[in-house]
Structure formats: C-alpha cells, structure tokens
Amino acid sequence: MDYYPSTGTVKTSMDHPTQGHTQMFRRDLDDGGFARVCQEPRSHTGHGYQTKGGKGGY
C-alpha cells in the first residue's frame, strides 16, 4: 500500500486470483474511506480505478 498525500491517493497492489497482479488507485478519500482501505485493501470505495500488469510484471 502506498499513500500519495499531494493528491490524496491510496494505491494497493496485490495478486488477484483470476486477474493476476493488479493495482487499485483510490483518490479523494475521506477519513472513513481511508480507514476502510487500511482495514480491507479489497474494499470498494466508489472512488478509484484499477490497472492490471502484464505476464509476471507490474
């Protein structure tokens, strides 16, 4: 998990069981949304987008 304070963005990276390596970026989270992501990185906040890596890559 990475946090970018200048944009208020949180990035989580994980290996998804069917999609492979993924990164989820969530922008403009309020305190409650940030706390949810910290407790459960797979939580859906309604503020974000996902990227998928290629074979074996990020």
PyMOL CGO cylinders between C-alpha atoms (Angstrom):
from pymol import cmd
from pymol.cgo import CYLINDER

trace = [
    CYLINDER, 0.00, 0.00, 0.00, 1.25, 3.46, -0.90, 0.3, 1, 1, 1, 1, 1, 1,
    CYLINDER, 1.25, 3.46, -0.90, -0.19, 6.85, 0.04, 0.3, 1, 1, 1, 1, 1, 1,
    CYLINDER, -0.19, 6.85, 0.04, 0.33, 10.00, -2.03, 0.3, 1, 1, 1, 1, 1, 1,
    CYLINDER, 0.33, 10.00, -2.03, -0.61, 12.95, 0.22, 0.3, 1, 1, 1, 1, 1, 1,
    CYLINDER, -0.61, 12.95, 0.22, -0.26, 15.57, -2.53, 0.3, 1, 1, 1, 1, 1, 1,
    CYLINDER, -0.26, 15.57, -2.53, -3.20, 14.01, -4.40, 0.3, 1, 1, 1, 1, 1, 1,
    CYLINDER, -3.20, 14.01, -4.40, -4.92, 12.17, -1.55, 0.3, 1, 1, 1, 1, 1, 1,
    CYLINDER, -4.92, 12.17, -1.55, -4.48, 8.90, -3.44, 0.3, 1, 1, 1, 1, 1, 1,
    CYLINDER, -4.48, 8.90, -3.44, -4.03, 5.44, -1.93, 0.3, 1, 1, 1, 1, 1, 1,
    CYLINDER, -4.03, 5.44, -1.93, -2.56, 2.64, -4.08, 0.3, 1, 1, 1, 1, 1, 1,
    CYLINDER, -2.56, 2.64, -4.08, -2.92, -1.02, -3.19, 0.3, 1, 1, 1, 1, 1, 1,
    CYLINDER, -2.92, -1.02, -3.19, -1.14, -3.79, -5.09, 0.3, 1, 1, 1, 1, 1, 1,
    CYLINDER, -1.14, -3.79, -5.09, -1.97, -7.47, -4.88, 0.3, 1, 1, 1, 1, 1, 1,
    CYLINDER, -1.97, -7.47, -4.88, -2.15, -10.71, -6.80, 0.3, 1, 1, 1, 1, 1, 1,
    CYLINDER, -2.15, -10.71, -6.80, -5.76, -11.28, -7.76, 0.3, 1, 1, 1, 1, 1, 1,
    CYLINDER, -5.76, -11.28, -7.76, -6.78, -14.95, -8.04, 0.3, 1, 1, 1, 1, 1, 1,
    CYLINDER, -6.78, -14.95, -8.04, -8.08, -14.63, -11.63, 0.3, 1, 1, 1, 1, 1, 1,
    CYLINDER, -8.08, -14.63, -11.63, -6.74, -11.28, -12.91, 0.3, 1, 1, 1, 1, 1, 1,
    CYLINDER, -6.74, -11.28, -12.91, -3.11, -11.65, -11.85, 0.3, 1, 1, 1, 1, 1, 1,
    CYLINDER, -3.11, -11.65, -11.85, -1.17, -8.71, -10.42, 0.3, 1, 1, 1, 1, 1, 1,
    CYLINDER, -1.17, -8.71, -10.42, -3.40, -5.66, -10.03, 0.3, 1, 1, 1, 1, 1, 1,
    CYLINDER, -3.40, -5.66, -10.03, -3.10, -2.16, -8.65, 0.3, 1, 1, 1, 1, 1, 1,
    CYLINDER, -3.10, -2.16, -8.65, -6.06, -0.18, -7.34, 0.3, 1, 1, 1, 1, 1, 1,
    CYLINDER, -6.06, -0.18, -7.34, -5.83, 3.59, -7.03, 0.3, 1, 1, 1, 1, 1, 1,
    CYLINDER, -5.83, 3.59, -7.03, -8.37, 5.46, -4.90, 0.3, 1, 1, 1, 1, 1, 1,
    CYLINDER, -8.37, 5.46, -4.90, -8.49, 9.25, -4.98, 0.3, 1, 1, 1, 1, 1, 1,
    CYLINDER, -8.49, 9.25, -4.98, -10.04, 11.88, -2.73, 0.3, 1, 1, 1, 1, 1, 1,
    CYLINDER, -10.04, 11.88, -2.73, -10.83, 9.52, 0.13, 0.3, 1, 1, 1, 1, 1, 1,
    CYLINDER, -10.83, 9.52, 0.13, -12.31, 10.95, 3.29, 0.3, 1, 1, 1, 1, 1, 1,
    CYLINDER, -12.31, 10.95, 3.29, -11.09, 9.69, 6.68, 0.3, 1, 1, 1, 1, 1, 1,
    CYLINDER, -11.09, 9.69, 6.68, -13.66, 6.88, 6.73, 0.3, 1, 1, 1, 1, 1, 1,
    CYLINDER, -13.66, 6.88, 6.73, -12.76, 5.69, 3.23, 0.3, 1, 1, 1, 1, 1, 1,
    CYLINDER, -12.76, 5.69, 3.23, -9.06, 5.74, 4.06, 0.3, 1, 1, 1, 1, 1, 1,
    CYLINDER, -9.06, 5.74, 4.06, -9.69, 3.73, 7.24, 0.3, 1, 1, 1, 1, 1, 1,
    CYLINDER, -9.69, 3.73, 7.24, -11.74, 1.15, 5.26, 0.3, 1, 1, 1, 1, 1, 1,
    CYLINDER, -11.74, 1.15, 5.26, -8.93, 0.68, 2.73, 0.3, 1, 1, 1, 1, 1, 1,
    CYLINDER, -8.93, 0.68, 2.73, -6.38, 0.30, 5.54, 0.3, 1, 1, 1, 1, 1, 1,
    CYLINDER, -6.38, 0.30, 5.54, -8.52, -2.37, 7.22, 0.3, 1, 1, 1, 1, 1, 1,
    CYLINDER, -8.52, -2.37, 7.22, -9.53, -4.15, 3.99, 0.3, 1, 1, 1, 1, 1, 1,
    CYLINDER, -9.53, -4.15, 3.99, -7.43, -3.34, 0.89, 0.3, 1, 1, 1, 1, 1, 1,
    CYLINDER, -7.43, -3.34, 0.89, -10.01, -5.03, -1.38, 0.3, 1, 1, 1, 1, 1, 1,
    CYLINDER, -10.01, -5.03, -1.38, -12.84, -2.79, -0.18, 0.3, 1, 1, 1, 1, 1, 1,
    CYLINDER, -12.84, -2.79, -0.18, -14.77, -0.85, -2.81, 0.3, 1, 1, 1, 1, 1, 1,
    CYLINDER, -14.77, -0.85, -2.81, -14.98, 2.86, -2.16, 0.3, 1, 1, 1, 1, 1, 1,
    CYLINDER, -14.98, 2.86, -2.16, -16.54, 4.13, -5.38, 0.3, 1, 1, 1, 1, 1, 1,
    CYLINDER, -16.54, 4.13, -5.38, -13.52, 6.43, -5.87, 0.3, 1, 1, 1, 1, 1, 1,
    CYLINDER, -13.52, 6.43, -5.87, -10.84, 4.79, -7.93, 0.3, 1, 1, 1, 1, 1, 1,
    CYLINDER, -10.84, 4.79, -7.93, -9.54, 2.89, -10.88, 0.3, 1, 1, 1, 1, 1, 1,
    CYLINDER, -9.54, 2.89, -10.88, -7.64, -0.34, -11.45, 0.3, 1, 1, 1, 1, 1, 1,
    CYLINDER, -7.64, -0.34, -11.45, -4.64, -1.26, -13.56, 0.3, 1, 1, 1, 1, 1, 1,
    CYLINDER, -4.64, -1.26, -13.56, -3.52, -4.75, -14.48, 0.3, 1, 1, 1, 1, 1, 1,
    CYLINDER, -3.52, -4.75, -14.48, 0.05, -5.82, -15.05, 0.3, 1, 1, 1, 1, 1, 1,
    CYLINDER, 0.05, -5.82, -15.05, 1.20, -7.99, -17.91, 0.3, 1, 1, 1, 1, 1, 1,
    CYLINDER, 1.20, -7.99, -17.91, 2.53, -11.51, -17.57, 0.3, 1, 1, 1, 1, 1, 1,
    CYLINDER, 2.53, -11.51, -17.57, 4.68, -11.65, -14.47, 0.3, 1, 1, 1, 1, 1, 1,
    CYLINDER, 4.68, -11.65, -14.47, 5.01, -7.88, -14.32, 0.3, 1, 1, 1, 1, 1, 1,
    CYLINDER, 5.01, -7.88, -14.32, 3.68, -4.83, -12.58, 0.3, 1, 1, 1, 1, 1, 1,
]
cmd.load_cgo(trace, "trace")
